[in-house]
Amino acid sequence: MSKADNAGKFLLGDRTVNRMGYGAMQLAGPQVFGPPKDPAAAIAVLREALAAGVNHIDTADFYGPHVTNQLIREALHPYADDLVIVTKVGAVRGADASWNPAQSSAELTRAVHDNLRNLGVEVLDVVNLRVMGDVHAPAEGSIKESFTALAELQRQGLIRHLGLSNVTASQVKEAQGIAKVACVQNHYNLTHRDDEHLIAELGRQGIAYVPFFPLGGFTPLQSETLSAVAARLEASPLCVALAWLLQRAPNILLIPGTSSVAHLRENLTASELRIPTQMLAELEHMA
């Protein structure tokens, strides 16, 4: 395995974080609904993440709902001074585990207070407005009302920084006309690269970009290519996909999720993996 310090650090709001973070979504039960089968194992993963140097955790109070935030509080509160917890608002869960929009001012206010209570904090580090388009792709439309509501909660001192999730470039611009945007979280990976220009523009502005679904939507042929490169690097396909993201742009922050300590440790090795130029070219042709 070719090794290098591939992770580094980047600014998230007013805090510098390690580029390899952790996403808490998989700590909830099946379909991100209900409690985990083994709460003790979930708590162990969170504690191991911090012990391994992770200081950026991504969560949402609609995971469970409430489950992941309550686990984070149980495992890590009182929080380390350098830990940045990023949460999302804009959705609620139905009794059937459905994901439903919750974008009104009243719904967003309620969601912020739920996050504050369940995380056990007086101020949220970063709150992303999750825009409810397609599961894997944003939909155009004004976000002025929703983002303005969050900006008001920020002015009240309940939120330090604001971000966006599942948005278009035009929605980012609209939001920036209302308040400063600290990060953007969108679908992006080796084979889904619609945000190339957005990532570059955010990088010029010093804004973090946080991709989700690092292995989502691969065809069998694409997976075969990735697996072949991974075998030559003596690494797992997921680690190669994560390492590729780290090498793609310095403003990319990663939040791979898992409910297993072993998988967590494997994911974190991506920060030590350097993909040689020739293999990068092979991966480029996967798109």
C-alpha positions as CSV (number, residue, x, y, z in Angstrom):
1,M,0.0,0.0,0.0
2,S,1.4,3.4,-1.0
3,K,1.1,5.6,2.1
4,A,1.0,9.4,2.7
5,D,-0.6,11.9,5.0
6,N,-3.5,12.3,2.6
7,A,-6.0,13.7,5.0
8,G,-4.7,17.0,6.4
9,K,-7.1,19.6,7.8
10,F,-9.6,22.2,6.5
11,L,-11.7,25.0,7.9
12,L,-15.3,24.1,9.0
13,G,-17.0,27.3,10.1
14,D,-14.4,28.9,12.4
15,R,-12.8,25.6,13.4
16,T,-10.1,23.6,11.8
17,V,-11.0,19.9,11.6
18,N,-9.3,16.7,10.3
19,R,-10.6,16.0,6.8
20,M,-11.5,12.4,7.8
21,G,-14.6,12.7,9.9
22,Y,-17.4,10.3,10.9
23,G,-21.1,10.1,9.9
24,A,-23.5,8.8,12.5
25,M,-26.4,7.8,10.2
26,Q,-25.7,4.0,10.5
27,L,-25.9,4.0,14.3
28,A,-29.7,4.0,14.2
29,G,-31.7,0.8,13.4
30,P,-32.6,-0.6,10.0
31,Q,-33.7,2.1,7.5
32,V,-32.1,4.6,9.9
33,F,-35.2,4.1,12.1
34,G,-35.5,3.0,15.7
35,P,-32.7,2.1,18.1
36,P,-29.6,0.0,17.1
37,K,-29.5,-3.7,17.9
38,D,-26.5,-3.1,20.1
39,P,-26.4,0.4,21.7
40,A,-23.1,-0.5,23.5
41,A,-21.4,-1.2,20.1
42,A,-22.7,2.1,18.7
43,I,-21.2,4.0,21.7
44,A,-17.9,2.1,21.3
45,V,-17.7,3.3,17.6
46,L,-18.2,6.9,18.6
47,R,-15.6,6.7,21.3
48,E,-13.1,4.9,19.0
49,A,-13.6,7.6,16.3
50,L,-12.5,10.3,18.7
51,A,-9.7,8.2,20.1
52,A,-8.5,7.8,16.4
53,G,-8.4,11.6,15.9
54,V,-11.8,12.3,14.4
55,N,-13.0,15.7,15.4
56,H,-15.9,16.2,13.0
57,I,-19.1,14.2,13.4
58,D,-22.1,14.4,11.1
59,T,-25.6,13.6,12.5
60,A,-29.3,14.6,12.3
61,D,-32.0,14.4,14.9
62,F,-34.2,12.7,12.2
63,Y,-31.9,9.7,12.3
64,G,-33.9,7.3,14.4
65,P,-35.5,9.9,15.0
66,H,-33.5,11.2,18.0
67,V,-31.5,8.0,18.3
68,T,-28.1,9.1,16.9
69,N,-28.0,12.4,18.8
70,Q,-28.9,10.7,22.0
71,L,-26.1,8.1,21.5
72,I,-23.6,10.8,20.7
73,R,-24.6,12.6,23.9
74,E,-24.3,9.4,26.0
75,A,-21.0,8.4,24.4
76,L,-19.2,11.8,24.2
77,H,-20.8,14.4,26.5
78,P,-19.2,16.6,27.8
79,Y,-17.7,17.1,24.4
80,A,-14.0,17.7,23.6
81,D,-13.1,21.3,22.9
82,D,-12.0,20.5,19.3
83,L,-15.0,18.4,18.4
84,V,-17.4,19.9,15.7
85,I,-20.8,18.3,15.5
86,V,-22.7,19.1,12.3
87,T,-26.4,18.3,12.2
88,K,-29.2,18.6,9.6
89,V,-32.7,19.9,9.7
90,G,-35.5,20.0,7.1
91,A,-37.0,16.5,7.4
92,V,-39.1,14.5,9.8
93,R,-39.8,10.7,9.9
94,G,-43.2,9.1,9.5
95,A,-44.4,6.2,11.6
96,D,-43.7,4.0,8.6
97,A,-40.0,5.2,8.5
98,S,-40.7,7.6,5.6
99,W,-38.7,10.7,5.1
100,N,-41.0,13.8,4.9
101,P,-40.1,17.5,4.3
102,A,-40.2,19.8,7.3
103,Q,-39.1,23.1,5.8
104,S,-41.3,25.7,7.4
105,S,-40.0,28.2,10.0
106,A,-42.0,26.5,12.8
107,E,-40.7,23.0,11.8
108,L,-37.1,24.2,11.5
109,T,-37.3,25.9,14.9
110,R,-38.6,22.8,16.5
111,A,-35.9,20.7,14.9
112,V,-33.2,23.0,16.1
113,H,-34.5,22.8,19.7
114,D,-34.8,19.0,19.4
115,N,-31.1,18.9,18.3
116,L,-30.1,21.2,21.2
117,R,-31.9,19.0,23.7
118,N,-30.8,15.6,22.4
119,L,-27.2,16.6,22.0
120,G,-27.1,18.3,25.3
121,V,-25.7,21.7,24.1
122,E,-26.8,25.3,24.3
123,V,-25.5,26.2,20.8
124,L,-25.2,24.0,17.7
125,D,-21.8,24.1,16.0
126,V,-23.2,23.8,12.4
127,V,-26.7,23.2,11.1
128,N,-27.3,22.2,7.5
129,L,-30.6,22.9,5.8
130,R,-31.4,19.6,4.1
131,V,-33.4,20.4,1.0
132,M,-35.8,17.6,0.2
133,G,-35.3,16.8,-3.5
134,D,-34.6,13.3,-4.8
135,V,-32.8,11.0,-2.4
136,H,-29.6,11.3,-4.4
137,A,-30.0,14.6,-6.3
138,P,-31.2,18.1,-5.5
139,A,-34.2,19.9,-7.1
140,E,-34.2,23.5,-8.1
141,G,-36.4,25.9,-6.2
142,S,-36.1,28.8,-3.8
143,I,-34.8,28.0,-0.3
144,K,-35.1,31.7,0.8
145,E,-37.9,31.1,3.4
146,S,-36.2,28.1,5.1
147,F,-32.7,29.5,5.1
148,T,-33.9,32.8,6.4
149,A,-35.6,31.0,9.3
150,L,-32.3,29.3,10.2
151,A,-30.4,32.6,9.8
152,E,-32.8,34.1,12.4
153,L,-32.1,31.2,14.8
154,Q,-28.4,31.9,14.2
155,R,-28.9,35.5,15.2
156,Q,-30.6,34.4,18.3
157,G,-27.4,32.6,19.3
158,L,-28.7,29.0,18.9
159,I,-26.5,28.2,15.9
160,R,-22.9,29.1,15.2
161,H,-22.7,28.3,11.5
162,L,-25.0,27.4,8.7
163,G,-24.6,24.9,5.9
164,L,-26.6,23.3,3.1
165,S,-27.3,19.7,2.1
166,N,-28.6,18.3,-1.2
167,V,-28.6,21.6,-3.0
168,T,-27.9,23.1,-6.4
169,A,-25.3,25.8,-7.2
170,S,-28.0,28.4,-7.6
171,Q,-29.4,27.5,-4.2
172,V,-26.0,28.0,-2.7
173,K,-25.8,31.5,-4.2
174,E,-29.3,32.3,-2.9
175,A,-28.4,31.2,0.6
176,Q,-25.2,33.2,0.5
177,G,-27.3,36.3,-0.1
178,I,-29.0,35.6,3.3
179,A,-26.2,34.4,5.5
180,K,-22.6,33.0,5.4
181,V,-22.5,29.3,4.3
182,A,-19.9,27.2,6.1
183,C,-20.3,23.9,4.2
184,V,-22.2,22.1,1.5
185,Q,-23.1,18.4,1.7
186,N,-24.1,16.8,-1.6
187,H,-24.0,13.5,-3.5
188,Y,-20.5,13.1,-5.1
189,N,-18.2,10.2,-5.8
190,L,-16.0,8.5,-8.4
191,T,-18.9,8.0,-10.8
192,H,-21.3,10.8,-9.8
193,R,-19.5,14.1,-10.5
194,D,-22.1,16.7,-11.2
195,D,-20.6,19.0,-8.6
196,E,-17.2,19.4,-10.1
197,H,-17.6,23.2,-10.7
198,L,-19.3,23.7,-7.4
199,I,-16.5,22.0,-5.5
200,A,-13.9,24.2,-7.2
201,E,-15.9,27.4,-6.5
202,L,-16.4,26.5,-2.9
203,G,-12.7,25.8,-2.6
204,R,-11.9,29.3,-3.9
205,Q,-14.1,30.7,-1.2
206,G,-12.6,28.5,1.5
207,I,-15.9,26.6,2.0
208,A,-15.9,22.9,2.9
209,Y,-17.6,20.4,0.6
210,V,-18.8,17.1,2.2
211,P,-19.8,14.3,-0.2
212,F,-22.2,11.6,0.8
213,F,-22.8,8.2,-0.8
214,P,-19.0,7.6,-1.6
215,L,-19.9,4.3,-3.2
216,G,-23.5,5.0,-4.4
217,G,-24.7,4.2,-7.9
218,F,-21.8,2.2,-9.3
219,T,-22.4,-0.2,-12.2
220,P,-20.9,-3.7,-12.0
221,L,-18.2,-2.7,-14.6
222,Q,-17.3,0.4,-12.5
223,S,-17.1,-1.7,-9.4
224,E,-14.9,-4.1,-11.2
225,T,-12.5,-1.4,-12.1
226,L,-12.4,0.0,-8.6
227,S,-11.9,-3.5,-7.1
228,A,-9.0,-4.1,-9.5
229,V,-7.2,-0.9,-8.5
230,A,-7.9,-1.6,-4.8
231,A,-6.3,-5.1,-5.2
232,R,-3.1,-3.6,-6.6
233,L,-3.0,-1.1,-3.8
234,E,-3.7,-3.8,-1.2
235,A,-6.7,-1.8,0.1
236,S,-10.4,-2.2,0.1
237,P,-12.5,-0.6,-2.6
238,L,-14.1,1.7,-0.1
239,C,-10.8,3.0,1.1
240,V,-9.7,3.7,-2.4
241,A,-12.9,5.5,-3.1
242,L,-12.4,7.6,0.0
243,A,-8.7,8.3,-0.8
244,W,-9.7,9.4,-4.3
245,L,-12.1,12.0,-2.7
246,L,-9.3,13.2,-0.4
247,Q,-7.0,13.7,-3.4
248,R,-9.7,15.3,-5.5
249,A,-9.8,18.6,-3.7
250,P,-8.4,20.0,-0.5
251,N,-11.8,21.4,0.7
252,I,-13.4,18.0,0.6
253,L,-14.2,16.6,4.1
254,L,-15.3,13.0,4.5
255,I,-17.9,11.5,6.8
256,P,-17.9,7.7,6.1
257,G,-20.4,6.0,8.4
258,T,-20.3,2.6,10.0
259,S,-21.7,0.8,13.1
260,S,-18.6,-1.4,13.4
261,V,-15.3,-0.5,15.2
262,A,-13.4,-2.7,12.7
263,H,-15.0,-1.0,9.7
264,L,-14.3,2.4,11.3
265,R,-10.6,1.6,11.6
266,E,-10.6,0.4,8.0
267,N,-12.2,3.6,6.7
268,L,-9.8,5.7,8.6
269,T,-6.8,4.1,6.8
270,A,-7.9,6.0,3.6
271,S,-6.2,9.0,5.1
272,E,-2.9,7.1,4.7
273,L,-3.5,5.9,1.2
274,R,-2.0,7.7,-1.8
275,I,-3.2,6.7,-5.2
276,P,-0.5,6.9,-7.9
277,T,-1.0,9.0,-11.0
278,Q,-1.5,6.0,-13.3
279,M,-4.2,4.5,-11.1
280,L,-5.9,7.9,-10.7
281,A,-6.2,7.9,-14.5
282,E,-7.8,4.5,-14.5
283,L,-10.3,5.7,-11.9
284,E,-11.0,8.9,-13.8
285,H,-12.4,6.7,-16.7
286,M,-15.0,5.2,-14.4
287,A,-17.2,8.3,-14.7
